[in-house]
């Protein structure tokens, strides 16, 4: 079975849009002194990339409508959740630490340290969207696998985020550890769910013959499993005394039975 064609011009056409969006968001972050604006923006960047790819692809592409709807649902849900999570709370601790490490003139430095960096990462992660729209191959078993993975991952991440948000709303949990629900089986079930979503998107791309889009989900997995986990756990380990015990009992990423 032949590979689907890779169109570098179409892929590159998305990058200026993402860089402009990142720059405008950076300008908005300066008076607010809050670079956390980048978090919901990343989801919307991937949605925007999908729309650009779709508009420039053959409208007969079997996966076009389905994958675009899946990305839309994912990006809207995630952007709303991240916006509500930070509403009225100011800049998150991880960004405050970054601001302190790169003082003075962090406002200027944040353009490339945070905003343009995230635009480049979103551009790379978007490869499976380009791949899913790259051929007219009919839908098949790989597409069914992709949809199943997406549904599972979306549901898993949504439930994990809801459980965490509910836990954090209680002031009594300020120094506590969430070790119930999905968080009993994984220290980062939300990250695990997000990975499943994007491996599901890659399955659609693979079904289209776009094996070359593999760097997208690989990069996302690394960002969540390695970089994201390290950033979250270094902060929690310093602030929450019980977190060390939770680390000993609970797997970091893939859900499994807790250790005794």
ZIPE-V489762 format. One record per pair of residues at least 24 apart in sequence whose ideal C-beta (glycine too) atoms are under 10 Angstrom apart, sorted by sequence separation. I is the first residue (numbers start at 1). J is the second residue. D is the distance in whole Angstrom. If there is no record, write none. Layout:
[[I/J/D] [I/J/D]]
This chain:
[[18/42/10] [21/45/6] [47/71/6] [50/74/10] [229/253/7] [46/71/6] [47/72/6] [50/75/8] [157/182/9] [164/189/9] [195/220/7] [18/44/10] [19/45/10] [47/73/10] [49/75/10] [156/182/7] [160/186/8] [163/189/8] [164/190/7] [194/220/7] [195/221/5] [198/224/9] [18/45/5] [21/48/7] [47/74/8] [48/75/9] [163/190/9] [194/221/9] [225/252/8] [226/253/10] [17/45/8] [18/46/9] [43/71/9] [46/74/8] [47/75/4] [160/188/8] [161/189/9] [162/190/10] [195/223/10] [225/253/5] [46/75/6] [47/76/8] [160/189/4] [161/190/5] [191/220/10] [192/221/10] [194/223/10] [195/224/6] [224/253/8] [225/254/9] [18/48/7] [45/75/9] [156/186/9] [159/189/8] [160/190/4] [191/221/9] [194/224/6] [195/225/7] [14/45/9] [17/48/6] [18/49/7] [43/74/7] [44/75/6] [47/78/10] [159/190/9] [160/191/9] [193/224/10] [14/46/10] [17/49/8] [43/75/4] [44/76/9] [46/78/9] [47/79/8] [157/189/8] [158/190/9] [160/192/8] [161/193/8] [191/223/9] [192/224/8] [221/253/9] [42/75/9] [43/76/8] [156/189/6] [157/190/5] [160/193/6] [161/194/10] [191/224/4] [192/225/9] [14/48/8] [15/49/9] [17/51/10] [18/52/9] [43/77/8] [44/78/9] [156/190/8] [157/191/8] [159/193/8] [160/194/9] [190/224/9] [191/225/7] [194/228/9] [14/49/5] [17/52/7] [40/75/9] [43/78/4] [44/79/6] [157/192/8] [158/193/7] [13/49/10] [14/50/9] [40/76/10] [42/78/8] [43/79/4] [156/192/7] [157/193/3] [188/224/7] [14/51/9] [42/79/9] [43/80/9] [156/193/3] [157/194/5] [188/225/8] [191/228/6] [11/49/9] [14/52/5] [40/78/7] [41/79/8] [43/81/9] [155/193/7] [156/194/9] [157/195/9] [190/228/10] [191/229/7] [13/52/7] [14/53/7] [39/78/9] [40/79/4] [43/82/7] [153/192/8] [154/193/7] [156/195/10] [157/196/8] [13/53/9] [39/79/9] [40/80/8] [42/82/9] [43/83/10] [153/193/5] [154/194/9] [156/196/6] [157/197/7] [188/228/7] [11/52/10] [40/81/8] [41/82/9] [152/193/8] [153/194/7] [155/196/9] [156/197/9] [188/229/6] [191/232/9] [10/52/8] [11/53/8] [14/56/10] [39/81/10] [40/82/4] [41/83/10] [153/195/7] [154/196/8] [155/197/10] [187/229/8] [10/53/7] [13/56/7] [39/82/5] [40/83/5] [153/196/3] [154/197/6] [38/82/10] [39/83/8] [40/84/9] [152/196/6] [153/197/4] [188/232/7] [37/82/10] [40/85/9] [151/196/9] [152/197/9] [153/198/8] [187/232/9] [188/233/9] [7/53/9] [10/56/6] [36/82/8] [37/83/9] [39/85/8] [40/86/8] [149/195/10] [150/196/7] [151/197/9] [153/199/8] [154/200/8] [187/233/7] [9/56/9] [10/57/8] [36/83/10] [39/86/7] [149/196/5] [150/197/5] [153/200/6] [148/196/10] [149/197/7] [150/198/9] [152/200/8] [153/201/10] [7/56/9] [36/85/9] [37/86/9] [149/198/9] [150/199/9] [151/200/8] [187/236/9] [7/57/9] [36/86/5] [149/199/6] [150/200/3] [149/200/3] [150/201/7] [34/86/8] [148/200/7] [149/201/9] [36/89/9] [39/92/8] [146/199/8] [147/200/7] [149/202/9] [150/203/8] [36/90/8] [37/91/10] [145/199/10] [146/200/5] [149/203/6] [150/204/8] [34/89/9] [36/91/6] [71/126/9] [145/200/8] [146/201/7] [148/203/9] [149/204/10] [34/90/6] [35/91/7] [36/92/5] [39/95/9] [146/202/7] [147/203/8] [187/243/9] [33/90/8] [34/91/4] [35/92/9] [38/95/9] [71/128/10] [143/200/10] [146/203/3] [147/204/8] [32/90/9] [33/91/7] [34/92/9] [36/94/9] [37/95/10] [71/129/6] [145/203/5] [146/204/4] [195/253/8] [32/91/8] [35/94/10] [36/95/6] [70/129/10] [144/203/9] [145/204/9] [146/205/8] [177/236/8] [187/246/7] [192/251/10] [195/254/10] [35/95/5] [36/96/10] [142/202/10] [143/203/7] [146/206/8] [187/247/7] [192/252/10] [34/95/7] [35/96/10] [67/128/9] [68/129/8] [71/132/9] [142/203/5] [143/204/6] [145/206/9] [146/207/7] [191/252/9] [192/253/6] [29/91/9] [33/95/10] [34/96/10] [67/129/7] [70/132/9] [141/203/10] [142/204/7] [145/207/8] [184/246/10] [187/249/9] [188/250/10] [191/253/7] [192/254/7] [193/255/10] [33/96/10] [35/98/8] [142/205/9] [143/206/9] [144/207/9] [177/240/6] [179/242/9] [183/246/9] [187/250/5] [188/251/9] [192/255/7] [35/99/8] [67/131/10] [68/132/9] [142/206/6] [143/207/5] [175/239/8] [176/240/7] [177/241/9] [179/243/10] [186/250/7] [187/251/7] [188/252/7] [189/253/9] [34/99/10] [67/132/5] [68/133/8] [139/204/9] [142/207/4] [143/208/9] [174/239/9] [175/240/6] [177/242/5] [184/249/9] [185/250/7] [186/251/6] [187/252/5] [188/253/6] [189/254/10] [29/95/10] [33/99/8] [63/129/10] [66/132/9] [67/133/7] [141/207/8] [142/208/9] [174/240/9] [175/241/7] [176/242/7] [177/243/6] [179/245/9] [184/250/7] [185/251/7] [186/252/7] [187/253/7] [188/254/10] [189/255/6] [140/207/6] [175/242/8] [176/243/10] [177/244/10] [179/246/6] [183/250/8] [186/253/6] [188/255/10] [63/131/9] [64/132/8] [139/207/7] [175/243/10] [177/245/8] [178/246/9] [186/254/7] [187/255/10] [63/132/5] [64/133/5] [129/198/10] [132/201/7] [138/207/9] [139/208/10] [177/246/5] [185/254/9] [186/255/4] [62/132/10] [63/133/7] [128/198/7] [131/201/9] [132/202/9] [135/205/10] [137/207/7] [177/247/9] [179/249/8] [185/255/4] [186/256/8] [35/106/8] [61/132/8] [62/133/10] [63/134/9] [128/199/9] [131/202/8] [132/203/9] [133/204/9] [134/205/8] [137/208/5] [179/250/7] [184/255/9] [185/256/6] [35/107/9] [38/110/9] [57/129/10] [61/133/5] [63/135/9] [128/200/9] [129/201/7] [132/204/4] [133/205/9] [135/207/9] [136/208/9] [137/209/6] [183/255/10] [185/257/7] [186/258/10] [33/106/9] [45/118/8] [49/122/7] [53/126/8] [57/130/8] [61/134/8] [62/135/9] [63/136/10] [66/139/8] [125/198/7] [128/201/5] [129/202/10] [131/204/8] [132/205/5] [135/208/5] [137/210/10] [177/250/9] [182/255/7] [184/257/9] [185/258/7] [33/107/8] [41/115/8] [45/119/6] [48/122/9] [49/123/7] [52/126/9] [53/127/10] [56/130/10] [59/133/10] [61/135/7] [62/136/7] [63/137/9] [127/201/10] [128/202/4] [131/205/3] [132/206/9] [134/208/5] [135/209/5] [184/258/6] [35/110/5] [47/122/10] [54/129/8] [57/132/9] [58/133/8] [61/136/6] [62/137/7] [63/138/10] [126/201/9] [127/202/9] [128/203/9] [129/204/9] [130/205/8] [131/206/8] [132/207/8] [133/208/7] [134/209/7] [135/210/7] [31/107/10] [35/111/10] [38/114/5] [42/118/5] [45/121/9] [46/122/6] [49/125/9] [50/126/7] [53/129/5] [54/130/10] [57/133/4] [58/134/9] [60/136/6] [61/137/9] [62/138/6] [63/139/7] [67/143/9] [70/146/9] [74/150/8] [78/154/10] [81/157/9] [85/161/8] [125/201/10] [128/204/7] [129/205/8] [131/207/9] [132/208/6] [134/210/5] [30/107/5] [37/114/9] [38/115/6] [41/118/7] [42/119/9] [45/122/4] [46/123/9] [49/126/4] [52/129/9] [53/130/5] [56/133/9] [57/134/7] [58/135/9] [62/139/5] [66/143/8] [70/147/8] [73/150/9] [77/154/8] [81/158/8] [128/205/4] [131/208/6] [133/210/9] [29/107/8] [30/108/9] [35/113/9] [36/114/9] [37/115/8] [41/119/9] [44/122/9] [45/123/8] [48/126/9] [49/127/9] [50/128/10] [51/129/9] [52/130/9] [53/131/9] [54/132/9] [55/133/10] [57/135/10] [58/136/7] [62/140/9] [127/205/8] [128/206/8] [130/208/10] [131/209/8] [132/210/7] [134/212/9] [35/114/5] [38/117/9] [39/118/9] [42/121/8] [43/122/9] [46/125/7] [47/126/10] [50/129/4] [53/132/8] [54/133/6] [67/146/8] [71/150/10] [74/153/9] [78/157/8] [82/161/9] [85/164/9] [131/210/3] [134/213/8] [179/258/8] [30/110/8] [35/115/7] [38/118/5] [42/122/5] [45/125/9] [46/126/6] [49/129/6] [50/130/9] [53/133/5] [63/143/7] [66/146/9] [67/147/10] [70/150/6] [74/154/6] [77/157/9] [78/158/9] [81/161/6] [85/165/7] [128/208/10] [130/210/7] [131/211/8] [26/107/9] [29/110/7] [30/111/9] [38/119/9] [41/122/9] [45/126/8] [49/130/8] [53/134/9] [62/143/8] [66/147/8] [70/151/9] [73/154/7] [77/158/7] [81/162/9] [84/165/8] [129/210/10] [131/212/7] [132/213/8] [26/108/9] [29/111/9] [47/129/9] [50/132/9] [128/210/7] [130/212/9] [131/213/3] [35/118/10] [42/125/9] [46/129/7] [50/133/8] [63/146/9] [67/150/9] [74/157/9] [78/161/8] [81/164/10] [85/168/8] [127/210/8] [130/213/6] [131/214/9] [26/110/7] [27/111/9] [38/122/10] [66/150/10] [70/154/8] [74/158/10] [77/161/9] [81/165/8] [129/213/8] [26/111/5] [29/114/8] [127/212/8] [128/213/4] [131/216/8] [25/111/10] [26/112/9] [29/115/8] [127/213/4] [128/214/8] [130/216/9] [126/213/9] [127/214/8] [128/215/9] [129/216/8] [23/111/7] [26/114/8] [27/115/9] [125/213/10] [127/215/6] [128/216/5] [22/111/8] [25/114/9] [26/115/4] [127/216/4] [128/217/6] [22/112/10] [25/115/6] [26/116/8] [125/215/9] [126/216/7] [127/217/8] [24/115/9] [124/215/6] [125/216/5] [127/218/10] [22/114/9] [23/115/7] [124/216/6] [125/217/8] [127/219/9] [128/220/9] [22/115/4] [23/116/7] [25/118/9] [26/119/10] [123/216/10] [125/218/10] [21/115/9] [22/116/5] [25/119/9] [124/218/10] [125/219/6] [22/117/9] [124/219/5] [125/220/5] [160/255/10] [19/115/9] [22/118/6] [23/119/8] [124/220/9] [19/116/6] [21/118/10] [22/119/4] [18/116/9] [21/119/7] [22/120/9] [121/219/7] [122/220/10] [125/223/8] [20/119/9] [121/220/9] [124/223/10] [156/255/8] [18/118/9] [19/119/5] [22/122/9] [18/119/4] [19/120/8] [21/122/9] [17/119/9] [18/120/8] [121/223/7] [16/119/10] [18/121/10] [15/119/8] [18/122/6] [19/123/9] [14/119/10] [15/120/8] [18/123/5] [17/123/9] [121/227/10] [15/122/10] [16/123/10] [14/122/9] [15/123/5] [18/126/9] [14/123/6] [15/124/10] [81/190/10] [12/123/9] [15/126/10] [11/123/8] [14/126/7] [78/190/10] [11/124/10] [11/126/8] [14/129/9] [11/127/7] [14/130/8] [78/194/8] [11/129/10] [11/130/6] [78/197/9] [10/130/7] [11/131/10] [74/194/9] [6/127/9] [8/130/10] [7/130/7] [10/133/9] [74/197/6] [6/130/8] [10/134/9] [73/197/10] [74/198/9] [6/131/8] [4/130/10] [7/133/10] [71/197/9] [74/200/10] [4/131/7] [7/134/7] [70/197/8] [71/198/10] [74/201/9] [3/131/10] [4/132/9] [6/134/7] [4/133/9] [5/134/6] [4/134/4] [5/135/8] [70/200/8] [71/201/7] [3/134/9] [4/135/4] [70/201/7] [3/135/9] [4/136/9] [2/135/9] [4/137/8] [67/200/10] [98/231/10] [67/201/7] [70/204/8] [97/231/9] [2/137/10] [1/137/8] [67/204/5] [94/231/6] [97/234/9] [63/201/10] [66/204/8] [67/205/9] [94/232/8] [97/235/8] [94/234/9] [63/204/5] [67/208/9] [94/235/6] [62/204/10] [63/205/8] [93/235/6] [92/235/9] [93/236/10] [63/207/7] [62/207/9] [63/208/6] [93/238/10] [62/208/8] [93/239/8] [61/208/8] [50/201/9] [46/198/9] [46/201/10] [46/216/10] [46/220/10] [4/205/8] [4/206/10] [11/213/10] [4/207/10] [4/208/5] [5/209/9] [6/210/7] [3/208/10] [4/209/4] [5/210/9] [6/211/10] [3/209/5] [4/210/5] [6/212/5] [2/209/7] [3/210/7] [4/211/8] [5/212/9] [6/213/8] [1/209/7] [3/211/6] [4/212/8] [3/212/7] [4/213/9]]
